[in-house]
């Protein structure tokens, strides 16, 4: 394979890699726009903080629900049997 053929093959690989990088950047840009529109997060760090808070809130809500359900079952166990 001549140097010109090697150069042409390399140039083709670089062009393919650039197209893939452009597609990835476009996808990232779209996702960041959605993140900002839907959750008002401008950075990944803000999104991570929001996610941690939402997970914590979900766990607390689950515990509160379980406690309320246990209380309900205790109070109404005779009527539910």
TIVO-2410 file (N, C-alpha, C; in nm, 3 decimals):
# residues 81
REC num residu      c1      c2      c3 atome chaine
REC   1      X   0.086  -0.117   0.000     N      A
REC   1      X   0.000   0.000   0.000    CA      A
REC   1      X   0.090   0.124   0.000     C      A
REC   2      X   0.062   0.211  -0.091     N      A
REC   2      X   0.145   0.331  -0.103    CA      A
REC   2      X   0.110   0.432   0.006     C      A
REC   3      X   0.195   0.531   0.020     N      A
REC   3      X   0.172   0.636   0.119    CA      A
REC   3      X   0.043   0.711   0.089     C      A
REC   4      X   0.013   0.731  -0.039     N      A
REC   4      X  -0.110   0.802  -0.075    CA      A
REC   4      X  -0.232   0.720  -0.038     C      A
REC   5      X  -0.225   0.589  -0.056     N      A
REC   5      X  -0.336   0.502  -0.020    CA      A
REC   5      X  -0.354   0.500   0.133     C      A
REC   6      X  -0.241   0.494   0.203     N      A
REC   6      X  -0.248   0.498   0.349    CA      A
REC   6      X  -0.309   0.629   0.397     C      A
REC   7      X  -0.269   0.739   0.333     N      A
REC   7      X  -0.321   0.870   0.368    CA      A
REC   7      X  -0.472   0.876   0.342     C      A
REC   8      X  -0.516   0.824   0.226     N      A
REC   8      X  -0.658   0.826   0.191    CA      A
REC   8      X  -0.739   0.743   0.292     C      A
REC   9      X  -0.687   0.626   0.330     N      A
REC   9      X  -0.756   0.542   0.427    CA      A
REC   9      X  -0.764   0.610   0.563     C      A
REC  10      X  -0.654   0.673   0.603     N      A
REC  10      X  -0.651   0.744   0.729    CA      A
REC  10      X  -0.747   0.863   0.727     C      A
REC  11      X  -0.750   0.934   0.616     N      A
REC  11      X  -0.839   1.048   0.602    CA      A
REC  11      X  -0.985   1.003   0.612     C      A
REC  12      X  -1.016   0.888   0.553     N      A
REC  12      X  -1.152   0.835   0.559    CA      A
REC  12      X  -1.189   0.798   0.703     C      A
REC  13      X  -1.096   0.736   0.776     N      A
REC  13      X  -1.120   0.700   0.916    CA      A
REC  13      X  -1.143   0.825   1.001     C      A
REC  14      X  -1.062   0.927   0.978     N      A
REC  14      X  -1.075   1.051   1.053    CA      A
REC  14      X  -1.211   1.115   1.026     C      A
REC  15      X  -1.254   1.114   0.900     N      A
REC  15      X  -1.384   1.173   0.865    CA      A
REC  15      X  -1.497   1.096   0.934     C      A
REC  16      X  -1.488   0.964   0.937     N      A
REC  16      X  -1.589   0.882   1.004    CA      A
REC  16      X  -1.591   0.912   1.153     C      A
REC  17      X  -1.474   0.920   1.213     N      A
REC  17      X  -1.466   0.951   1.356    CA      A
REC  17      X  -1.522   1.089   1.385     C      A
REC  18      X  -1.498   1.185   1.298     N      A
REC  18      X  -1.550   1.321   1.318    CA      A
REC  18      X  -1.702   1.322   1.309     C      A
REC  19      X  -1.759   1.247   1.213     N      A
REC  19      X  -1.905   1.238   1.203    CA      A
REC  19      X  -1.964   1.177   1.330     C      A
REC  20      X  -1.901   1.071   1.380     N      A
REC  20      X  -1.948   1.008   1.503    CA      A
REC  20      X  -1.939   1.104   1.622     C      A
REC  21      X  -1.831   1.178   1.629     N      A
REC  21      X  -1.815   1.277   1.737    CA      A
REC  21      X  -1.921   1.385   1.726     C      A
REC  22      X  -1.950   1.430   1.604     N      A
REC  22      X  -2.053   1.532   1.583    CA      A
REC  22      X  -2.191   1.480   1.625     C      A
REC  23      X  -2.221   1.355   1.592     N      A
REC  23      X  -2.349   1.295   1.632    CA      A
REC  23      X  -2.358   1.287   1.785     C      A
REC  24      X  -2.252   1.244   1.848     N      A
REC  24      X  -2.250   1.233   1.993    CA      A
REC  24      X  -2.268   1.370   2.058     C      A
REC  25      X  -2.202   1.471   2.004     N      A
REC  25      X  -2.215   1.606   2.058    CA      A
REC  25      X  -2.357   1.656   2.042     C      A
REC  26      X  -2.418   1.629   1.926     N      A
REC  26      X  -2.556   1.670   1.903    CA      A
REC  26      X  -2.651   1.603   2.002     C      A
REC  27      X  -2.630   1.474   2.027     N      A
REC  27      X  -2.713   1.403   2.124    CA      A
REC  27      X  -2.695   1.460   2.264     C      A
REC  28      X  -2.571   1.487   2.301     N      A
REC  28      X  -2.542   1.547   2.431    CA      A
REC  28      X  -2.609   1.682   2.445     C      A
REC  29      X  -2.600   1.764   2.342     N      A
REC  29      X  -2.663   1.897   2.345    CA      A
REC  29      X  -2.814   1.886   2.363     C      A
REC  30      X  -2.876   1.792   2.290     N      A
REC  30      X  -3.021   1.773   2.303    CA      A
REC  30      X  -3.058   1.729   2.444     C      A
REC  31      X  -2.983   1.635   2.499     N      A
REC  31      X  -3.012   1.587   2.634    CA      A
REC  31      X  -2.994   1.697   2.738     C      A
REC  32      X  -2.891   1.779   2.721     N      A
REC  32      X  -2.871   1.888   2.816    CA      A
REC  32      X  -2.983   1.991   2.805     C      A
REC  33      X  -3.033   2.015   2.684     N      A
REC  33      X  -3.146   2.107   2.667    CA      A
REC  33      X  -3.271   2.052   2.735     C      A
REC  34      X  -3.295   1.921   2.718     N      A
REC  34      X  -3.410   1.859   2.783    CA      A
REC  34      X  -3.397   1.866   2.935     C      A
REC  35      X  -3.278   1.842   2.985     N      A
REC  35      X  -3.252   1.847   3.128    CA      A
REC  35      X  -3.282   1.985   3.183     C      A
REC  36      X  -3.242   2.086   3.110     N      A
REC  36      X  -3.266   2.223   3.155    CA      A
REC  36      X  -3.415   2.258   3.147     C      A
REC  37      X  -3.481   2.218   3.037     N      A
REC  37      X  -3.623   2.249   3.021    CA      A
REC  37      X  -3.709   2.177   3.123     C      A
REC  38      X  -3.685   2.048   3.143     N      A
REC  38      X  -3.771   1.968   3.228    CA      A
REC  38      X  -3.741   1.982   3.377     C      A
REC  39      X  -3.613   2.001   3.411     N      A
REC  39      X  -3.575   1.999   3.553    CA      A
REC  39      X  -3.501   2.125   3.597     C      A
REC  40      X  -3.485   2.221   3.510     N      A
REC  40      X  -3.417   2.347   3.540    CA      A
REC  40      X  -3.274   2.324   3.591     C      A
REC  41      X  -3.206   2.226   3.533     N      A
REC  41      X  -3.066   2.198   3.568    CA      A
REC  41      X  -2.978   2.242   3.452     C      A
REC  42      X  -2.883   2.327   3.482     N      A
REC  42      X  -2.796   2.378   3.377    CA      A
REC  42      X  -2.669   2.296   3.361     C      A
REC  43      X  -2.636   2.217   3.462     N      A
REC  43      X  -2.514   2.136   3.455    CA      A
REC  43      X  -2.544   1.993   3.501     C      A
REC  44      X  -2.453   1.904   3.470     N      A
REC  44      X  -2.465   1.765   3.514    CA      A
REC  44      X  -2.459   1.760   3.667     C      A
REC  45      X  -2.376   1.844   3.727     N      A
REC  45      X  -2.365   1.847   3.872    CA      A
REC  45      X  -2.498   1.883   3.938     C      A
REC  46      X  -2.569   1.982   3.881     N      A
REC  46      X  -2.700   2.019   3.933    CA      A
REC  46      X  -2.796   1.902   3.921     C      A
REC  47      X  -2.791   1.833   3.808     N      A
REC  47      X  -2.879   1.718   3.786    CA      A
REC  47      X  -2.850   1.606   3.886     C      A
REC  48      X  -2.722   1.583   3.914     N      A
REC  48      X  -2.685   1.479   4.011    CA      A
REC  48      X  -2.737   1.515   4.151     C      A
REC  49      X  -2.726   1.642   4.189     N      A
REC  49      X  -2.777   1.686   4.319    CA      A
REC  49      X  -2.928   1.668   4.325     C      A
REC  50      X  -2.996   1.706   4.217     N      A
REC  50      X  -3.141   1.691   4.212    CA      A
REC  50      X  -3.180   1.544   4.222     C      A
REC  51      X  -3.110   1.458   4.152     N      A
REC  51      X  -3.138   1.315   4.156    CA      A
REC  51      X  -3.121   1.261   4.298     C      A
REC  52      X  -3.012   1.299   4.365     N      A
REC  52      X  -2.991   1.254   4.503    CA      A
REC  52      X  -3.105   1.299   4.594     C      A
REC  53      X  -3.148   1.425   4.577     N      A
REC  53      X  -3.257   1.477   4.659    CA      A
REC  53      X  -3.387   1.402   4.630     C      A
REC  54      X  -3.414   1.376   4.502     N      A
REC  54      X  -3.538   1.306   4.466    CA      A
REC  54      X  -3.538   1.163   4.517     C      A
REC  55      X  -3.423   1.097   4.512     N      A
REC  55      X  -3.413   0.960   4.564    CA      A
REC  55      X  -3.437   0.961   4.715     C      A
REC  56      X  -3.377   1.057   4.784     N      A
REC  56      X  -3.396   1.069   4.929    CA      A
REC  56      X  -3.543   1.096   4.962     C      A
REC  57      X  -3.606   1.187   4.886     N      A
REC  57      X  -3.747   1.218   4.908    CA      A
REC  57      X  -3.835   1.096   4.882     C      A
REC  58      X  -3.801   1.019   4.779     N      A
REC  58      X  -3.878   0.899   4.746    CA      A
REC  58      X  -3.869   0.796   4.857     C      A
REC  59      X  -3.750   0.779   4.912     N      A
REC  59      X  -3.732   0.684   5.023    CA      A
REC  59      X  -3.812   0.729   5.145     C      A
REC  60      X  -3.808   0.859   5.174     N      A
REC  60      X  -3.883   0.912   5.289    CA      A
REC  60      X  -4.033   0.894   5.267     C      A
REC  61      X  -4.080   0.918   5.146     N      A
REC  61      X  -4.222   0.900   5.116    CA      A
REC  61      X  -4.261   0.753   5.127     C      A
REC  62      X  -4.174   0.664   5.084     N      A
REC  62      X  -4.201   0.521   5.097    CA      A
REC  62      X  -4.212   0.478   5.241     C      A
REC  63      X  -4.123   0.529   5.326     N      A
REC  63      X  -4.127   0.497   5.469    CA      A
REC  63      X  -4.255   0.552   5.532     C      A
REC  64      X  -4.291   0.675   5.495     N      A
REC  64      X  -4.412   0.736   5.551    CA      A
REC  64      X  -4.535   0.656   5.508     C      A
REC  65      X  -4.537   0.612   5.382     N      A
REC  65      X  -4.649   0.533   5.334    CA      A
REC  65      X  -4.659   0.400   5.410     C      A
REC  66      X  -4.545   0.333   5.426     N      A
REC  66      X  -4.543   0.206   5.498    CA      A
REC  66      X  -4.593   0.222   5.640     C      A
REC  67      X  -4.551   0.329   5.703     N      A
REC  67      X  -4.594   0.357   5.841    CA      A
REC  67      X  -4.744   0.383   5.846     C      A
REC  68      X  -4.793   0.464   5.753     N      A
REC  68      X  -4.936   0.495   5.749    CA      A
REC  68      X  -5.018   0.369   5.718     C      A
REC  69      X  -4.969   0.285   5.628     N      A
REC  69      X  -5.040   0.161   5.594    CA      A
REC  69      X  -5.045   0.068   5.715     C      A
REC  70      X  -4.933   0.056   5.786     N      A
REC  70      X  -4.931  -0.029   5.906    CA      A
REC  70      X  -5.031   0.023   6.009     C      A
REC  71      X  -5.037   0.153   6.028     N      A
REC  71      X  -5.131   0.214   6.121    CA      A
REC  71      X  -5.275   0.188   6.077     C      A
REC  72      X  -5.301   0.204   5.949     N      A
REC  72      X  -5.435   0.178   5.895    CA      A
REC  72      X  -5.475   0.034   5.918     C      A
REC  73      X  -5.385  -0.059   5.886     N      A
REC  73      X  -5.414  -0.201   5.904    CA      A
REC  73      X  -5.436  -0.235   6.052     C      A
REC  74      X  -5.358  -0.171   6.138     N      A
REC  74      X  -5.375  -0.193   6.283    CA      A
REC  74      X  -5.512  -0.142   6.329     C      A
REC  75      X  -5.547  -0.022   6.284     N      A
REC  75      X  -5.673   0.039   6.327    CA      A
REC  75      X  -5.796  -0.034   6.269     C      A
REC  76      X  -5.784  -0.087   6.151     N      A
REC  76      X  -5.899  -0.143   6.080    CA      A
REC  76      X  -5.890  -0.295   6.060     C      A
REC  77      X  -5.797  -0.361   6.126     N      A
REC  77      X  -5.775  -0.504   6.103    CA      A
REC  77      X  -5.901  -0.587   6.129     C      A
REC  78      X  -5.975  -0.554   6.230     N      A
REC  78      X  -6.098  -0.630   6.260    CA      A
REC  78      X  -6.201  -0.614   6.151     C      A
REC  79      X  -6.215  -0.493   6.100     N      A
REC  79      X  -6.315  -0.468   5.996    CA      A
REC  79      X  -6.273  -0.522   5.860     C      A
REC  80      X  -6.144  -0.537   5.839     N      A
REC  80      X  -6.094  -0.585   5.709    CA      A
REC  80      X  -6.089  -0.737   5.699     C      A
REC  81      X  -6.104  -0.806   5.812     N      A
REC  81      X  -6.095  -0.952   5.814    CA      A
REC  81      X  -6.216  -1.018   5.756     C      A
***
